[in-house]
Amino acid sequence: MKYHKTRDILHVMKMLGHKQFGTTLLYIQLEEALFKNDSGEFTVRVSRKPTEIQALLEVGFEYVCNKDGLMFFRKRK
């Protein structure tokens, strides 16, 4: 999942504590198989009310940023 978000194989290798590149490649291949049909598109929601924010997080939206008192969330389609 970390590779899917960052596309940084060296970061994933260090994070998992692998000493050999080939071991990390196994996880990269798994990621590619899981997200083969992923379009990279997101559903985006904006909120400022705590109850709305909680509801978005409960259904899998992730926090992106805060701008002008609004909180932006996204979730893969």
C-alpha positions, -999 to +999 in steps of 0.1 A: +000+000+000+029+024+008+044+018-027+010+025-043+008+058-025+045+069-029+059+050-059+092+050-041+106+015-040+136+024-019+114+040+008+093+008+009+124-013+011+137+006+041+103+007+058+099-030+055+135-036+066+144-057+035+181-061+028+176-075-007+159-056-035+142-088-048+123-093-016+107-059-020+099-066-056+076-094-045+055-068-027+056-044-057+043-072-079+015-079-055+006-042-055+005-041-093-018-071-094-041-056-068-044-022-085-041-033-121-074-017-130-070+013-108-077+045-128-061+068-103-093+088-101-107+101-068-140+111-053-134+144-034-154+158-006-151+191+013-163+197+049-160+220+079-185+204+103-170+178+128-199+154+122-194+155+084-157+150+089-162+120+111-187+105+086-162+109+057-134+092+077-157+063+087-164+055+051-128+055+040-120+090+029-085+103+037-076+138+048-057+158+021-054+194+033-071+224+050-077+256+031-098+287+041-114+268+070-124+239+048-111+204+050-105+184+018-108+146+017-104+121-011-112+084-017-103+063-047-131+055-071 
